[in-house]
Amino acid sequence: MKINPSEMIRVVINIILGFALGWLISFGFLNLDHPAGIGIISFISAGFHGLIWLKIFNDKKRQPTLQRMIILIQIITVLIMGGLFISQRFIFQNEPMISRDYEKTFGKLQRAIARAYPYFEQKGINWNPVYEKYQQEAMNARNDQEFQLTIAHMLAELEDAHTNVVSPDLDRMLYASVRNVGDLAIVNQVGYSAEMAGLEPGMLLVQVGGKSVNEIYPEIDISIQGAATPWARKIQAYHQLLTVPGEPDQTLTLKLIKPGGEKVELKIEPLSVPLDWKNSRNRQNIPGIAWKEINHQIGYIRIDRLWNNHDDLVSEFDSALEMLFDKQGIILDLRQNGGGDSKIAEKIAGRFLDQTFMYGQEKFTTRLYKFAWRKSVNYSVKPRGQIYTGKLVLLTDYQVMSSAEWLVGALVDSGRAISVGRVTGGASGNPIKFSIPGGMVRYSTAAFYRPNGRLIEGVGYSPDIAVEWTLDDFISGIDPDIQAALNWISAPK
């Protein structure tokens, strides 16, 4: 018996729905990774749904009864899936936030982290005593800022760079930011008061208020910021070396060295920022990819970030690699790269590997809708385009974190590259967001394991060739990381 066009449309719609349900069951709940297995189950589910509806439309006598029964089953399925989605958003993300009550929000956050946080056992943390330590303080908070500050202190005890409070109320005012470059304190972005005092990006900070950098950075309060390693905590302290003092009229005295060796002493006083001020000395519109020829045998590509900012990072990387494809060796500079999108990292790595390589696995404590209710996710790099086969060196430092660390792992653990510089940040957690009054919390949900079964969190990737920076390197303008990479590439095999 023929079916009419409207019935055929309903059959097609149900085939599509069946395919989607099969994909969710196979990829999500069954945790399958192989595309063939996922495809077979998805097509079987699609075909099953299509055949059921064809049978319904061809059996005119029983059509109303069968149709009502199948629709009821579909409605129940949608309600179950929708209920899981809505309940998980409410339980694990506090979305929608229906109450601003501090006590209820604090308790809800504690329960969400208790169920989803992946590193309690590895870090030897008993979560309930940590929560109880701050519970009364959270209940007594007089405003959003005090409440956020209490949560920030509690989360900092997890020592996790992906677990923290995100709120403008907790940001500290800086005269300028400072980067850790080989354990040297290099001025980075400069504010108005600092610029008027003569401070410039690229200067080496030697003293603050009469104390050396090594004396003062351990005194800086970073208790509201998470960090999985001592070197990551050092980065955070360096960043705040030039915090605006609490006293409104207090002058900050600095001793610095300019590139080339000239010594400078400056005094920064707090000034009102003109509305039309713009510091042209700060780094503006930093390209995600930059490349150059170091010499006729060796090329250099800097990857500043792993996320698109109105650009196409992968395309720009491919163009840079094309220009250097005939070189004996290439240096990939990942220093200061805090991560971004793992898919971009995998596509970059794919230009250097001639076969698929699984570089890690994430394991979830709780199946979450954001990750299709999977228990684990395997991460692999697949060859892409023309493969570069020359020598490859990665430059790394403390600030290399998250998906940038995954890029290091893909190329180093596969044996395709060596790393030069310093250990990476040791931060990986695939965080989700949890709404709180006046801001939000990020917290980790997945533990990332290397192929050898070791964690990245709290460990990082140690360099194959460790390099230390010296004052002489800074003054002379020598980059010892690049020099070490050049020496390795130029050495005979």
Secondary structure by P-SEA (a helix, b strand, c coil): ccccaaaaaaaaaaaaaaaaaaaaaaacccccccaaaaaaaaaaaaaaaaaaaaaaaaaccaaaaaaaaaaaaaaaaaaaaaaaaaaaaaaccccccccccaaaaaaaaaaaaacccccccccccccaaaaaacaaaaaacccaaaaaaaaaaaaaaaccccccccccccbbbbcccccccccccccccccaaaaaacccccccccccccccccccccccccccbbbccaaaaaaaaaaacccccccccbbbbbbbccccbbbbbbbbcbbbbccccccccccccccccccccccccbbbbbbcccccccccaaaaaaaaaaaaccccbbbbbccccccccaaaaaaaaccccccccccbbbbbccccccccccccccccccccccccccbbbbbbcccccaaaaaaaaaaaaacccccccccccccccbbbbbbccccbbbbbcbbbbcccccccccccccccbbbbbcaaaaaacccaaaaaaaaaaaccc
